């Protein structure tokens, strides 16, 4: 992606397939994080698309600097991203997502007079799925649960798919201590 320097959706799906094949052979976990910048349309509407592009670039830079060199960051479209964390179980994926949430919350784009937040969904192989499509879907469902629970938070998938609405969220935003 020319704007963010991240790989595109197609490559993200290919990398998910590759990482799951590797993880099956090595019998190691893989976590997937899907995240979406909160209320991004508001940024574009209030400050213009150029500033929105600057926010996207800053968020992707924050993600790349927060993660390990072995991790993968891709842009799946608009303001949504995928992160692959090889050799990382669900609890490690949640910790990484929380670090990303904090890093994105700390970005400051000149000319954008509001903070930037993001919502995160985390799923892991082999707990939540053994196939790439299902694993991505579980992470995406957890992401939408984070949005339903107020945004700027991390939600993890459960064995049955996604945590039930009554479950305690993994992260409730800035005041939560998930680490």
Secondary structure, 3 states (H helix, E strand, C coil): CCCCCCECHHHHHHHHHHHHHHHHHHCCCEEEEEEEECCHHHHHHHHCHHHHHHHHHHHHHHHHHHCCCCCEEEEEECCEEEEEEECCCHHHHHHHHHHHHHHHHCCCCCCCCCCCCEEEEEEEECCCCCCHHHHHHHHHHHHHHHHHCCCCCEEEEECCEECCCCCCCCCCCCCCCCC
